[in-house]
Amino acid sequence: LAGAFSARAFSAAAAAMASSEGGARVSTCTSLVPAQLSTVLDAAEGGDSDAARALAGFEAILVGGQALAPALAARARAVGARIVRTYGSSETAGGCVYDGIPLRGVGVRIHDGEVQLSGPTLADGYLGDPDRTHAVFVHDETGTRWYRTGDVGTFDGDRVTVTGRADNVIISGGINISLDRVERIVRTVAGFESAVVVPVPDERWGQASVVVAAGGAAGRPDAEAAIRAAVAEALGTPARPRGILAVDEIPLLAS
């Protein structure tokens, strides 16, 4: 695709990918970030049959770049889209963990709470920056080379679960709170699927968080109570956001 991403452009490109071999259709796949998936879903749910057909026509739609909100995944399933969550980075040559399962040859360990990856997909390092290379790519006692992702999570021997960024944590009243986890819960509340949770200073607790959201849901009188209740139930009372900041739109990068 060239130019700005749109549901119409995506649908047209998807239709052009259709081909067959021996009378049987060749399966196709694509890769999207959550914001792109949401754009096409909005069109499909609004009656755009081409967008709905495009989403359902792929054998798999790989979704990465950031965490996939459960509500967005449910919307995709409802229109017949087959979603595969991918996890990786430029340092791992893109996705190397699919729906939590590492590719063959990819190693996973949790070191001091951090997700670290090994295997043949790792980059050699950062060009012209040996200090950063040595800080991010480390060796264990057996000589295995690991990439420090900066993410926190768990690994049960089969499946990786990422819970947030190690550097997106606040200390509120002496308690460490992952804003990524708070944001994930906030996005389960209707109307807040694209909300963002940010840190703010707090005179009493040192730090707190605020939900930044666009759309009519942010102005509902019961919205703040619903969000605080959902977060408290999932993560405990100290993790509750202090309030909601309503904006006309969430500013996005060009990509």
N, C-alpha and C positions, 0 to 999 in steps of 0.2 A: 504494500500500500504506500502511496505517496500523498503528502499533504496531511491535513488534519484528519484524525480518526473519526469515522461516523458509522452508524449502523448501515446506511445505504452502501458506502464503499466496501464495508466488510462483507455484506451480503453478495455484492457483485463479484468480489474476488473469490468468495467461497463457491459461487456457481461456476466460475471459470475453471475451478480446480477439478471438476468432475471428469473422470475418465474410466475406461473399462478395459479389461483384458480377458479375452475368450468369452465375452458376453457377460462377465461378472464385474461389478463395479469395484474399482480399486479404492480401498479405504483411505481416508485423508485425516490429517490431524492439523491442529493449529495451536498457537500459543498466545495468551492474552494476559494482561495484568488486570486486577479486579476492577479498576475504573473502566477499562474497555469492555469487560464482560457486562458491567452494569449498564453501559450505554446501549449495547445491543439488546439486553433484556428489557430495558425501558421501551424500546421500539417494538419488540415482540409482544410484550404485554399490552401495548397500546394498539394492537391490531395489525402490525406490519407482518404479513405472512412470509415475506421473503426473509426477514430477520429470524423468525421462528424456524423456518426451514433450514436456514444456514446453521443455526446452533445445533439443531437435532441431527444434521447430516454428517457431522464429524465423528469419526471413531473415538476420538478423544480430544478434549480441549485442555491443554496444559495451562494452569494458572499459577503464576509466581510473581515475584517482585515485592510482594508484601503478604501479610496474612490474609486469608480468604475468610470473610465474615460468614458465620453460619447462616445468617438470613439470606445472603447472596447465593450461597451454595444451594439452599433450599429452593430459591427462585429458579435457579438453573435446572435443577432436577425436574421441576414442575413443567418445564417446556421441553423436556426430553434431552437436554444437554448432558453429555457424559464428561464430568469434570475430573481431572487428575491434578492434585496439588503438587507443585514442584518446589524444591528447596535447594538453593545453591547460590553461587555468586560468581563474579568475574574470576575470582581466585580459584574456583573449582570448575572453570570452563562451563559455567551455567549450572542448570539443575542436575544434581547427582543423587537426590533423594526424592522418590516419587510416592505420594500418599504415605509418607513416613518410612518407606522401605528403601534402604540404601541400594544403589546399583551394585552389581557383582564387582568385587575388588575394592569397594569404597569402605573404609573403616570409620567407625564412630566411637567416640568416648566422651564422657562428661568429666571435665577436670575443673575442680573448684566451682562447680555449677555451670561452667561454660561448655557449649557444644563445640567439639573439635573434630575435624575430618582429616582422613588420610587417604592415600591411594593414587592411582595413575592420573587422575584428572587434575591434580594440584598444579598451580602455576609454579614456575621456578622462583618467582619473587617479584619485587618491584624494580623496574628498570632504573638504574642509576641511584637507587636508594637502599644501600645495604643495611643501614640501621633499622629501617622499617621492616625490611625483609626478615632480619634476625628476630625482631620483636614479635612478628605475626606468625612466622613459620618456625616451629620449634621441634626439637628431637627428644624422644623419650630415652629411657635407659637402654632400650634394645636397638636404638638407632632409627626407629620409625619416625618419619617426618609428619607433623601434624599442623593443620591450619587452624588458627584461633579465630573463630567466626565472630566473636563478640556477642553472640546470642546465648541466652540461658535456656535450659530445657532439661529433658530427661531422655534416657535410652534404656529400654528394657531388654536389650539383646536382639530385638527384632524391629521395633518401631521407634522412630525419633519423634519426640514432641517438643516443639519450640514454644516457649511461653513469653518471650520478649527479648528486648535488647538489654545487655548488662549496663549500658550507659543511660538507659531511660528509666531510672529508679529515683524516687524521692525518699527523703526521710521525714516522716510526719509524726511528731510526738515520739520520736525515738524508734519508730517502726519503719522498716524498709518496705516500700510499696512500688510494685512494677506498674508504670502507667500503661504499658502495652496490655497487661492483663485487665486493667480497669477499662481501657478502651474497648477491648474485645467484649466485655460484658455490656458496656453502654450500647454497642452496636447491635445487641440482641433486642433492644427496646424499639418498638415500632416507631418509624419516623427518624431514627437516629443511626441508620445503617452506615452513613458516611461521616459521622461525627468524629471529632478529634479531641483527645484529652491532653491538656498541656499543664505544666507545673506553674504555680504562682507562689509568691512569698505569703506567709501567714504569720501574724504577730503572735498568736498563741502556740501554734504547732510547728513553727519554723517553715514548713512547706505544706502546700495543699495542691489540689488539682481543680481544674475547671473544664467543663465540656464546651467545646466550640462547635456550633451546629448551624446549618442553614435550613430554611424551609419552615413550614407552618408548625411542625411539631415542637420546635424550640419555644414557641409562644404559648403552648398549652399550659393552663394553670396547674395541672397535675404532673407535668413532665418531670420537674425536678424531684418530686417525691418518688415517682416511679423509677427514675434512674438510681437514686440513692438507695432505694429498697433493693433493687436488683443487684447492685454492687455489694451491698452489705450482706446479702444472702450468700453470694458466691465467694467473696473475698474477706468479709469481716467489716465491722463498722469503721475502723480507721481508714479504710480505702475509699470511703464514699467521697465523690467529688463535692466541692464546696458549692457549686452552682452551675448555671448554664449561661454562656455568652452567645446570644443570637446574632448572626451576621447574615448579610444578603447572600453571600456565596463564600465557599471555601477557596482561597487562592490556590491555584495549581501551577506546576511547571508546564512548559510546552509539551513535554512528553506524556 
